[in-house]
Amino acid sequence: MANVTDERVNQGMQKRKLGSDGLEVSAIGLGCMGMSHGYGPASDKKEMIALIHAAFDRGVTFFDTAEVYGPYVNEELVGEALAPLKGKVVIATKFGIQMDNGKQVLNSRPETIRQSVEGSLKRLQVETLDLYYQHRVDPHVPIEEVAGVVQDLIREGKVKHWGLSEAGIATIRRAHAVLPLTAIQSEYSMMWRNPEDELLPVLEELGIGFVPFSPLGKGFLTGTINKESTFDNSDFRHIVPRFQPENLEANQVLIDLIGQIAKEKKATPAQVALAWVLAQKPWIVPIPGTRKRMRLEENLGAAEVNLSALELTDLNEALSKIEIAGDRYPAEYANRVGK
């Protein structure tokens, strides 16, 4: 598969625009993190390259990675897979989290960002980064300073668009005032609807796109996880409160609701969960991750599942009556979001 030529045909999928500068991407992207980081041991590289090519063949033009995934190996994988498709895809990567003695530390100092850019360009085998996110807000570096560095990188032709991941409203406004943001990435799903309170209205007001990660609730919304499920030590979910057995059991009520709608729609629970995210706003582009071809096909099929305005209202009303048990992050990770 590595000798893919330009004859590959992208079958097309609905497109969506992120940000007021109109970065156009497929309506559903592919989150690549889990292929080499966070969800158990890394998968076979050749298989993952084949999966990324299959995604492109099915119309995906938006691929998400980060410097810290691995670290580095996920960017290398994505770079190798997409090298034959230069100019036909949009790659998003991230800076600002470094590994120090096996611990993640936040570091968005200007010199670190400049080093990170060079490393990412090399690993991704590109001349310019399409979309460059600050992975987490660094409390020790003013966001205006970060925006200034990215502005320089854009002038130098090393970055095209920029964004923030899991940032708070005040930080988004301050960053956007210096250098308009194209996208904000945060968790959003039927399980985690907090962005609806403040984040989505602010993004709409400022003309910034939204890229939800974990739109399937880290796998829970597929309906394949229950209180008997166990997670390997190398799987991030084993330390996530939401994935403790008692919370998995309590949250099964949400799966029942989604399952019922899936039956009516002749779709799968995962497709309903993704269709729900897509239906919220035309400038939302979810990036579900997977390592399986079958799941990829299933996820992309969500673009064909339509929820009418009435169905969406009914569904949101039903969701508002469900209390989700368990936090989405353990405390040390929770402290870094919404800053």
C-alpha positions in Angstrom: 0.0 0.0 0.0 2.9 2.4 0.5 3.4 2.8 -3.2 0.1 4.5 -3.6 0.1 6.8 -6.7 -1.9 9.8 -7.5 -4.4 7.6 -9.3 -6.2 7.0 -6.0 -9.7 8.2 -6.3 -11.3 10.1 -3.4 -15.0 9.1 -3.6 -16.1 12.4 -2.1 -18.1 13.1 0.9 -20.0 16.2 2.0 -17.6 19.0 2.7 -17.7 21.5 5.6 -15.9 24.8 6.2 -13.9 25.5 9.3 -13.4 29.2 10.3 -14.2 32.3 8.4 -11.2 31.9 6.2 -13.0 28.8 4.8 -10.7 25.8 5.4 -12.6 23.1 3.6 -12.5 19.5 4.9 -14.6 16.3 4.7 -17.7 16.4 7.0 -16.1 13.6 9.1 -12.4 13.5 9.7 -10.2 10.7 11.1 -8.6 11.0 14.5 -5.3 9.0 14.2 -4.1 9.1 17.8 -5.4 5.7 18.8 -3.4 4.0 16.1 -0.2 4.5 18.1 -1.1 6.0 21.4 -3.6 6.1 24.3 -5.7 3.0 23.5 -3.5 0.1 24.2 -0.4 -1.1 22.3 0.3 0.5 18.9 -1.2 -1.2 15.9 0.7 -2.6 12.9 2.1 0.3 10.9 1.3 -1.2 7.5 -2.3 -2.0 8.5 -2.8 1.6 9.8 -1.4 3.1 6.6 -3.9 0.9 4.6 -6.6 2.1 6.9 -5.7 5.8 6.3 -5.7 5.1 2.6 -9.1 3.4 2.8 -10.4 6.5 4.7 -9.2 8.8 1.8 -10.7 6.5 -0.8 -14.1 6.8 1.1 -13.9 10.6 1.0 -12.0 11.6 4.1 -9.7 14.6 3.6 -9.1 15.6 7.2 -6.6 13.8 9.4 -5.7 14.6 13.0 -2.5 13.8 14.9 -0.1 15.5 17.4 3.5 15.7 18.3 3.0 14.0 21.7 1.1 11.0 20.3 3.7 8.3 20.7 5.5 10.8 21.1 6.4 11.4 17.5 5.5 8.0 16.0 1.9 9.0 15.2 3.0 12.0 13.1 5.5 9.7 11.3 2.8 7.2 10.5 0.4 9.9 9.2 3.2 11.5 7.2 4.2 8.3 5.5 0.6 7.4 4.8 -0.4 10.7 3.3 2.9 11.5 1.5 1.4 10.3 -1.9 -1.7 12.5 -1.4 0.0 15.9 -1.0 -2.4 18.7 -1.8 -5.4 16.5 -1.6 -5.7 16.3 2.2 -5.7 18.6 5.3 -3.5 17.5 8.2 -4.0 18.9 11.7 -1.3 18.5 14.3 -0.6 20.0 17.7 2.2 21.5 19.8 2.5 22.4 23.5 2.7 19.1 25.3 6.2 17.6 25.9 7.2 14.4 27.5 9.6 14.8 30.5 10.6 11.6 32.3 7.4 9.8 31.1 5.2 12.7 32.3 3.3 15.1 30.1 4.3 18.8 30.7 2.8 21.9 29.1 5.3 23.9 27.2 4.4 26.6 24.7 7.5 28.8 25.1 8.3 30.5 21.7 11.5 28.6 21.2 9.7 25.3 21.9 7.0 26.1 19.4 9.6 26.8 16.8 11.4 23.5 17.5 8.0 21.7 17.4 7.1 23.1 14.0 10.3 21.9 12.4 9.9 18.4 13.9 6.3 18.2 12.8 7.0 19.4 9.2 9.7 16.8 8.9 7.7 13.9 10.3 4.6 14.8 8.3 6.7 15.2 5.2 5.1 18.5 4.3 6.3 22.1 3.6 3.4 23.7 5.5 1.2 22.6 8.4 -2.5 22.9 7.3 -3.9 23.3 10.8 -1.7 23.8 13.9 -3.3 23.6 17.3 -2.0 24.5 20.7 -2.7 21.2 22.4 -3.3 22.6 25.9 -3.1 26.2 27.1 0.2 26.8 28.9 -0.5 28.9 32.0 3.0 30.3 32.0 3.0 31.7 28.5 0.4 34.5 27.6 -1.8 33.3 24.7 -1.0 36.6 22.9 2.6 35.6 22.8 1.7 32.1 21.4 -0.5 33.8 18.8 2.4 36.1 17.9 4.7 33.1 17.3 2.1 31.3 15.1 1.6 34.6 13.2 5.3 34.6 12.4 5.1 31.0 11.3 2.2 31.8 9.0 4.3 34.6 7.5 7.2 32.2 7.0 4.9 29.8 5.1 5.3 27.0 7.8 1.6 27.1 9.0 -1.6 27.9 7.2 -4.3 27.9 9.9 -4.2 27.7 13.7 -6.4 26.6 16.5 -6.6 25.7 20.2 -7.5 22.5 21.9 -9.6 22.4 25.1 -9.2 26.1 25.7 -11.5 28.3 27.8 -13.7 31.1 26.4 -11.6 34.0 27.6 -8.4 32.5 26.1 -10.2 31.9 22.8 -11.3 35.5 22.6 -7.8 36.8 23.5 -6.1 34.5 20.9 -8.6 35.3 18.2 -8.1 39.1 18.7 -4.4 38.7 17.8 -4.7 36.1 15.1 -8.1 34.7 13.9 -8.6 31.1 14.9 -9.8 28.6 12.3 -10.9 25.8 14.7 -11.3 24.8 18.4 -10.9 21.2 19.3 -12.7 19.9 22.4 -14.5 16.8 23.5 -18.2 16.8 22.5 -20.7 14.0 22.3 -24.1 12.9 23.6 -22.1 12.1 26.8 -20.4 15.4 27.1 -22.6 18.3 26.1 -20.9 21.1 28.1 -19.7 22.9 24.9 -23.3 23.8 24.2 -23.5 26.1 27.2 -20.8 28.7 26.3 -18.4 27.4 23.7 -20.6 26.9 20.7 -22.3 30.3 21.0 -18.9 32.0 21.2 -17.6 30.0 18.2 -20.6 31.0 16.2 -20.2 34.6 17.1 -16.5 34.7 16.1 -16.8 32.5 13.0 -14.6 29.7 14.3 -15.0 26.0 13.4 -15.5 23.3 15.9 -13.7 19.9 15.8 -15.1 17.5 18.4 -12.8 14.6 19.5 -14.2 11.6 21.2 -17.6 12.1 19.4 -18.3 8.4 20.3 -17.5 9.0 24.0 -14.2 7.2 23.7 -16.0 4.2 22.3 -18.8 4.0 24.8 -21.5 5.2 22.4 -20.9 2.4 20.0 -22.8 0.2 22.5 -20.0 -2.3 22.7 -18.8 -1.5 26.2 -20.5 -2.5 29.4 -19.7 -3.0 33.1 -17.8 -6.2 32.3 -15.4 -4.4 30.0 -11.8 -4.1 31.1 -9.0 -1.9 29.9 -5.3 -2.6 29.5 -2.9 -0.5 31.5 -1.7 1.1 28.3 -5.3 2.1 27.5 -6.1 5.6 28.8 -9.6 4.6 29.7 -8.4 2.4 32.6 -7.8 5.6 34.7 -10.9 7.5 33.5 -13.7 7.7 36.1 -16.4 7.4 33.4 -15.1 3.9 32.6 -15.2 2.4 36.1 -17.7 -0.5 36.2 -20.4 1.3 38.3 -20.4 4.3 35.9 -20.5 2.1 32.8 -23.5 0.4 34.3 -25.3 3.7 35.3 -24.7 5.2 31.8 -26.2 2.2 30.0 -29.5 4.2 30.0 -27.9 6.4 27.3 -27.0 3.4 25.2 -30.6 2.2 25.4 -31.9 5.5 24.1 -29.4 5.6 21.2 -30.2 2.0 20.4 -33.9 2.7 20.1 -33.2 5.6 17.6 -30.7 3.4 15.7 -33.4 0.8 15.2 -35.9 3.4 13.9 -33.2 4.8 11.6 -31.9 1.4 10.4 -28.5 2.6 11.5 -26.0 1.6 14.2 -25.7 3.4 17.6 -22.3 4.8 16.5 -23.9 6.3 13.4 -26.7 7.9 15.4 -24.2 9.4 17.9 -22.1 10.9 15.0 -25.2 12.0 13.1 -26.3 13.9 16.2 -23.0 15.8 16.4 -23.1 16.6 12.7 -26.7 17.9 13.0 -25.9 20.5 15.7 -24.1 23.0 13.4 -22.9 23.1 9.8 -19.4 24.1 11.0 -18.8 21.1 13.2 -16.5 18.4 12.0 -16.1 15.4 14.3 -12.9 13.3 14.1 -13.8 9.8 15.4 -10.7 7.5 15.7 -10.6 3.8 14.8 -8.1 1.1 14.0 -10.6 -1.2 12.2 -11.7 -1.0 8.6 -15.3 -2.1 9.6 -15.6 0.7 12.1 -14.3 3.2 9.6 -17.0 2.2 7.2 -19.6 2.4 9.9 -18.5 5.8 11.1 -18.4 7.3 7.6 -21.9 6.0 7.0 -23.1 8.4 9.7 -22.9 11.2 7.1 -25.9 9.6 5.4 -28.0 9.5 8.6 -30.3 12.5 8.7 -32.0 13.7 11.9 -34.8 16.2 11.2 -35.1 19.3 13.4 -38.0 17.7 15.2 -36.1 14.4 15.8 -33.2 16.4 17.1 -35.4 18.4 19.5 -37.0 15.2 20.8 -33.6 13.6 21.2 -32.0 16.5 23.0 -35.0 16.6 25.4 -34.5 12.9 26.1 -30.8 13.4 26.6 -31.3 16.3 29.0 -33.1 13.9 31.4 -30.1 11.6 31.5 -27.5 12.3 34.1 -24.1 11.0 33.0 -22.1 9.3 35.8 -18.3 9.7 36.1 -15.9 12.5 35.1 -14.4 12.4 31.6 -10.8 12.9 33.0 -8.9 12.0 36.1 -8.1 15.1 38.2 -4.5 15.7 36.9 -5.8 15.9 33.3 -9.0 17.8 34.2 -6.9 20.6 35.6 -5.5 21.4 32.2 -8.7 22.0 30.3 -10.9 25.0 29.9 -8.1 27.4 30.7 
